[in-house]
Amino acid sequence: MLAQLSKGEASVSDLAKPFLGQMSLPAVTKHIKVLEKAGLVTKSKDAQWRPCKLNSDGLKEVAGWMEEYRVFWEESFDRLEAYLKTVTTEPDKKGKRNARKK
C-alpha cells in the first residue's frame, strides 16, 4: 500500500484492489487505520472521496530510526565476518592452519 501511495493519492477501494481475494475491504480499512496511527499515511475528505496519501514526515522519522539499526547490523555482520575468518581454517599436511580458500 505504501508503494502504491508513493505514486500519488488513492482511495481506500483503489488501495484494496491488489489485495481483494486475499484480504477483505474491512481488513484493508483496518490496515490503513494502523498506517494512519503510525503517522505514515494521512486521509483527507473531498466530498464523497476520502483520498489517502503518504505522510513524508512520518516516513522520514521511520527512515531515521531504521538507519540506526542498519548501522548496528552492518557493524554486527562485519564482526561476524571477521570472526568467521578466524575459525574457518583447515590444517595443512604439516599441521599448520591455513585459511580455507573460497
Secondary structure, 3 states (H helix, E strand, C coil): CHHHHCCCCECHHHHHHHHCCCCCHHHHHHHHHHHHHCCCEEECCECCECCEEECHHHHHHHHHHHHHHHHHHHHHHHHHHHHHHHHCEEECCCCCEEECCC
